[in-house]
Every structure is written in structure tokens, then in C-alpha cells.
Amino acid sequence: MPHALVIGIDRYAAKRIPALKCAVNDAEVMSLRLADAGFDVVTLTNDAATRKDISWQLEVGLNDRAPDEDDPVLIYWAGHGMSDLRENADNDKGWSTFLLPFDADVDQPLASAFPVKNVWALLNRLKTRRLLVMLDTCFSGAFAEDGRRGFSLGGRGGSERLTDEFLRIEGHGHVVLSACGPDEVARESARHGHGNFTRSILSVIERGVDLGDRQVKITALAADIREEVHRETRGAQTPFLHVAGRGADWSVPLPPPAPYRAPLPSWAFVGTSGGVGKTTLAMMTAELLAESGNTVLYLDADIAHRGGTSEWCQRAKTDLGHTRTFADHVTTFSRAKTRTPVGQLNDRLLDVTPDYLRRHGCGTIHLLPAARAGDRLFAFDLVAEIKDRRSNDTCRRILDAALDRGVRQGATCIVIDCGAQFDPLAVNALAAAHHPFIVAAPRAGARDERETILSNCAQVVDDFNRMRVETVVNRAPSREALVQHWGEPDYGRGDYYHWLPFDRTLFQDWEEGRPNFELGYDELSHAWHEILVASDRNGCDGLHRDLLPTEWDRFSKWALWLVNNPGWAVAARDALSRTLRRSYILAASYFLIAGVGLTSTLLHVFAENSVSDYSFVPQWLAITLIVLFGVTFLANVVRGMLVRRRRKVLRDVIRHSVSADELKRWFAIPQSEGPWWKIWQSSRRAAIEWLHKRVVAAREARLPSGEAREARK
């Protein structure tokens, strides 16, 4: 059995030693992946990684666990390295260069830290002849800055070049791989949660070297890691690799591939065919996420049709300029090339945030466009090149590079428009997303098209989980027509689907970018919001619920209009007050008439004879007045209570419409329903829904002349 010792230290007992952010996370992730590969792992992090504990593991623990010389041993260390450059320091770099345990004292490094030569002495005492040492640290001689895993003592930091002689370990079958070479800096990225070196290690072992028994020669593994670090850091880091002169090459097992996931919460959309509203739903999702204050990366991966790119650019009234497109990312791995020279491109994403989100200080939407118009045909050559299982690694690298652009520019979530065609990029995007959706049409054959997509995904991506993929049947004319082609949705058979009704007007308002889409499209966005919440609840146990719109966001597209139109709410409140006063007058009239009938009836009942009957209306008419106007009086009372609730909601709106934030806080109050008969408590939600309809009508009435009528044709 292979054995491993994994060490990660973020914080140190000595305050003079700068804290790191990702070393412990690196160690924990490495431990998990090594354990998955079959290693017996001992992990020491932070205060468990003292000099005494590490020394015991190196000198005793590993020899006890790996007594045979053919037992592979891997040692991984993530933390600070230090160079002592003071005047009285030893000139031998092996004794003035240190790995720092948790309890290191920088004033007494020889006594409290690990001089590199001391470490090599301990390693040479190991019984194994199969040793791999990986150090995610540096000894650059430069003072530590944010993200650096090395610092120095003394004033000669940048002037003296450190050689790599101190890293040359002797032994039989020993291999040393350090994060960087002399005078280079090993960096970590809090954004990715890993050091650059460790991130590349994980990438290489996830990718694997072969597709067989998951065994890899150690020199090949080290060489691949070295090349990956150099490429990912663009030459800023080139790991030092030393292989002992004696001993044959040996192998270690690789862990099974981990599920490929996007670096941030993500929603991906693929269509069974063109024209099913896939891009519309992807754009709706981006806007709903932005309403919650998120910075959304919208990745248009549909190179062939670039529908999302065209829509966003048209609405934002912008062009691509020299922005690097997704097609440009693909050309890095393809013989086919786009027309724009690489040297003229930049990584700036396009800000396509709609105006209404800007006005009210919501989140932003950044577009990574699919391709330029002249590059569309290039996609067919590209897809033909990478259409097989071996292309998965290439597709994931392409997606990683594209998604990393969004991460670097502050994205907090991702929406991926995968297109309506089968290709490895779409498959891997679906596999990577936390919330994958297939958008289908409510017609005959669409169900089979969905099954074809899922089957192709399972053939291309190992361990593809089709149960994670949600189906949305879009633009259904009726539930009856839906069931005819799709059957009843059934969780038990794993054949559950969501569906959205077809409202031609609402979709047309959205797709044509009409001025009233902020309000007229609201009902459809509410239905889609409920599907997103259900998907998150069923697929991720509500993990990303906070990223999705709240109850406020569901109403915000019309409610925010009230901030800019306070006079409308005042006029509506006054109209309700007048209605309420009229209802009081009517109620008094109804009560008086019913009272007349009741009085006449009582006089008739208590009269001893016809002579003493002082009733002033016939008995039948009196009873009719009691019943008719009594019921009308009660109905008027109920109507008055409804008007009072609506007026109360309008008063609250007027009071809180001083700013979007104030109105948002008011909308955040729970809108409980309560028993039906407690009318005075249960109708806040109903009053807000009534207000919504009134505002939509008022907003539409204020559109430029004829525009509202055109929008409804």
C-alpha cells in the first residue's frame, strides 16, 4: 500500500511569520484525493504540524508504516519557506534555508525550524526506495507579500541568487518536486482556494496520464505537473524537478476522476432544438440573479448561433470590439483559427447590465461573447475536431480558461448558454454546472430528443449523472397538450419535468426588448423563479438559495417603478379613500333600508289584531328588504375591509418609496396567508398582487402612444 504524509500550515505561533490563506485547504484536498487513490494518509495542519510531530512522522512514523523498500511514499508540504540572509547566517544554503513548522521561531531557525539539509537527512533514513517529495513553498529570498509562500530574514533579499543545490537529495528512487525554481515565487490564490503549484497537481491527477488502471510513472507525473505549472502561470513559476541518479522509475496509483464542476454556482442550458426559448430562459436567469445583487458571468458557448451574444449586445447597444470571445478560447486547442489576431484581443468582459438594474443599484451582468459574426462557420470545423471521449480534457481546459476570466473579474455566479446542438463543449458544460437544464418543446418527438442528449452525454462523460439534469418544457399551449406528448411528470420514474405556459405577448415583449418588458414580462419571470427555486431545492438541497431572488425580487420589476412614480401611489390611495367613503354612505343606506323592513316586520309580529297593526309596508316587502339589503350591507362591509387593506398597502408603499432599499426592506416582511375568514390579517399578499396588476396597467398606459397596443398584438 502507498503511504503519504501531508502537511499544511496557514497560521503560525510566531506573529512575525505572515499568515497564508490556502495552505491548509491545499493539504486537506490533497489528503482526500490521495486517500481516493488508495494511499494511507497522515495529515498534519496548523497547530498539529509542530516540529516535534513532523520529526516523529519523518523519522519513525513513515518507517513503521512503510517498512518495505518497495512501498511508495509521498510527502507533501504546503506552507512557508524561509531564507536566512543575515550577515552571520551560514553560507551553506542547506543550513540557511528552512521549512517552517507551526512553532517555528524565526530568531532561532536552526533550533525550531527544519533546515533543508536536516530534512534530507531524515528522508535518507527512510527504508523506502520509492519516495516523492512535493513542496508548495519557496525560498526566494524576497520578503513575503500577499499570496507568497516564502520570506527572508536580513537585508540581502533581492540581490543574491539562490541556487538549487540545496534541493538535490541523494538516495535510491527519490524524486523532489518544488513549487518554483531559484529566485521565483510560489504564489497562492484566495480566489481559487489553492496555491498555483497544488492547483496544477490536482489538475494533472484529475486528468490522469492514461485511461487504463490509473497507474502513472512517477517521473512522467512530475514532468506533467512541472509543465502544467509553467503553462498556467505563464512562465512565472517553473517547478524545480530533481530525480536521484540511482534507482529505477516507479509507479503510483491515481485517484478516480472527481466530478468536473464550475468554480462558482452555475446554471447551464442546452436546447433540444433551435427556437425552444433556451436563450430566453438563460437570459432571464441572469437577470434574476443580478436582481439579487450578484455579479453574473454570462458565458455564451453557442459559437454557431451566438443568440445570447446578439441579444445582449443589441440591448446594451454595444459591440464586441477586441474582446476575446469563447471561440478565441477554443482556437488555443484547435487547428481552425478565428480571423482576429490573438495579439489584438483583451480579456475585458462586456458589461450588458439592463438599465433598470443599473438605476436601482442591483447586480451586474458580464458577457463573455460566443464569437464574432465572421467566425460562426469556424465552429463547425472545431466541433468536428474534438468530437470524441478523449476531448473531454481539452473541453474542460477551454471551459476553465473561460470561467476563470469571470472569476478574475469578480463574478459570483455563472450562466452558460450551451446552444441547441450536441458537442463535447455542451456536454462538459452540462456536467460542470451545478444546475443543468435541458429546454424542450411541447411537441411530438421532443421527449426522444431529450433522451438522445442524455444518452450522448452518458457516452462521452464518465459517470454522467442524468438525474442531475432538469427538463423544462417551454411554451406549452395547455396542460392537456403537454401531457399528450410528455405524459404526467413522475418523480418515481425519474421522469419529472417543469413546464412554462406559452404567452405569445410576454415572450414577444422579452425577445424584442420592448420598453414594457420590465413589467409586462413579470408573470413569466415569477413562474421561472419558482422553477429555479425548486431546482435548487431538489438538486442542491437549497445550497444556492441565497443567490436566487427573494420574494422582493419576484416583485421588484414592477415595485421599483413606484420609487420613480410616487404620485401614482398617492392618487391610487386617494381613489381608494373616496371609494371607502362611498362604501360607508352605501352601508348606512343599506342598513337604514334593512332597518325599515325589520321594524315593519316586528310591528306586524307584535300586533294583536289588524287594527293595532302599525306596520307601514306590506309584510312580503319588509322581508324582501331585510334579506336583500341585509346581504348587500354585509357584502359592502367585506368590500370595505378589502379596500381598507389595499389602502393600507398603498400607505405603506408611499411611506417606504423614499428609496429602493427602504422599499426592499418593506417587501421583505413575510406575507403570511392565515385562515380565509381572518380577512383583516390574511390579504397582504392578495393586496400586493392586486397592486401588481394595477401598476402593470398604469405602466403600460404611460408608454409612448401606440406602443402598448403594438406590444399586445
C-alpha positions, 0 to 999 in steps of 0.5 A: 500500500502507498503511504503519504504524509501531508502537511499544511500550515496557514497560521503560525505561533510566531506573529512575525511569520505572515499568515497564508490563506490556502495552505491548509485547504491545499493539504486537506484536498490533497489528503482526500484525493490521495486517500481516493487513490488508495494511499494511507494518509497522515495529515498534519495542519496548523497547530498539529504540524509542530516540529516535534510531530513532523520529526516523529512522522519523518523519522519513525512514523513513515518507517513503521508504516512503510517498512518495505523498500518497495512501498511508495511514499509521498510527502507533501508540504504546503506552507512557508519557506524561509531564507536566512540572509543575515550577515552571520547566517551560514553560507551553506544554503542547506543550513540557511534555508528552512521549512517552517513548522507551526512553532517555528521561531524565526530568531532561532531557525536552526533550533525550531525550524527544519533546515533543508539539509536536516530534512534530507537527512531524515528522508535518507533514513527512510527504508523506502526506495520509492519516495516523492517529495512535493513542496508548495513553498519557496525560498526566494529570498524576497520578503513575503507579500500577499499570496507568497509562500516564502520570506527572508530574514536580513537585508540581502533579499533581492540581490543574491541568487539562490541556487538549487543545490540545496534541493538535490537529495541523494538516495535510491528512487527519490524524486523532489518536486518544488513549487518554483525554481531559484529566485521565483515565487510560489504564489497562492490564490484566495480566489481559487482556494489553492496555491498555483503549484497544488492547483496544477497537481490536482489538475494533472491527477484529475486528468490522469496520464492514461485511461487504463488502471490509473497507474502513472510513472512517477517521473512522467507525473512530475514532468506533467505537473512541472509543465502544467505549472509553467503553462498556467502561470505563464512562465512565472513559476517553473517547478524545480524537478530533481530525480536521484541518479540511482534507482529505477522509475516507479509507479503510483496509483491515481485517484478516480476522476472527481466530478468536473464542476464550475468554480462558482454556482452555475446554471447551464442550458442546452436546447433540444432544438433551435427556437425552444426559448433556451436563450430566453430562459438563460437570459432571464436567469441572469437577470434574476440573479443580478436582481439579487445583487450578484455579479453574473458571468454570462458565458455564451458557448453557442459559437454557431448561433451566438443568440445570447451574444446578439441579444445582449449586445443589441440591448446594451447597444454595444459591440464586441470590439477586441474582446476575446470571445469563447471561440478565441478560447477554443482556437488555443486547442484547435487547428481552425483559427478565428480571423482576429489576431490573438495579439489584438484581443483583451480579456475585458468582459462586456458589461450588458447590465439592463438599465433598470438594474443599473438605476436601482443599484442591483447586480451586474451582468458580464458577457463573455461573447460566443464569437464574432459574426465572421467566425460562426462557420469556424465552429463547425470545423472545431466541433468536428475536431474534438468530437470524441471521449478523449476531448473531454480534457481539452473541453474542460481546459477551454471551459476553465480558461473561460470561467476563470476570466469571470472569476478574475473579474469578480463574478459570483455566479455563472450562466452558460448558454450551451446552444441547441446542438450536441458537442463535447463543449455542451456536454462538459458544460452540462456536467460542470454546472451545478444546475443543468437544464435541458429546454424542450418543446411541447411537441411530438418527438421532443421527449426522444430528443431529450433522451438522445442528449442524455444518452450522448452525454452518458457516452462521452462523460464518465459517470454522467449523472442524468438525474442531475439534469432538469427538463423544462418544457417551454411554451406549452399551449395547455396542460392537456397538450403537454401531457399528450406528448410528455405524459404526467411528470413522475418523480418515481420514474425519474421522469419529472419535468417543469413546464412554462405556459406559452404567452405569445405577448410576454415572450414577444415583449422579452425577445424584442426588448420592448420598453414594457418588458420590465413589467409586462414580462413579470408573470413569466419571470415569477413562474421561472423563479419558482422553477429555479427555486425548486431546482435548487431545492431538489438538486442542491438541497437549497445550497444556492438559495441565497443567490436566487431572488427573494420574494422582493425580487419576484416583485421588484420589476414592477415595485421599483417603478413606484420609487420613480412614480410616487404620485401614482401611489398617492392618487391610487390611495386617494381613489381608494379613500373616496371609494371607502367613503362611498362604501360607508354612505352605501352601508348606512343606506343599506342598513337604514333600508334593512332597518325599515323592513325589520321594524315593519316586520316586528310591528306586524309580529307584535300586533294583536289584531289588524287594527293595532297593526302599525306596520307601514309596508306590506309584510312580503316587502319588509322581508324582501328588504331585510334579506336583500339589503341585509346581504348587500350591507354585509357584502359592502362591509367585506368590500370595505375591509378589502379596500381598507387593506389595499389602502393600507398597502398603498400607505405603506408603499408611499411611506417606504418609496423614499428609496429602493432599499427602504422599499426592499426592506418593506417587501421583505416582511413575510406575507403570511396567508392565515385562515380565509375568514381572518380577512383583516390579517390574511390579504397582504399578499392578495393586496400586493398582487392586486397592486401588481396588476394595477401598476402593470396597467398604469405602466403600460398606459404611460408608454409612448402612444401606440406602443402598448397596443403594438406590444399586445398584438 
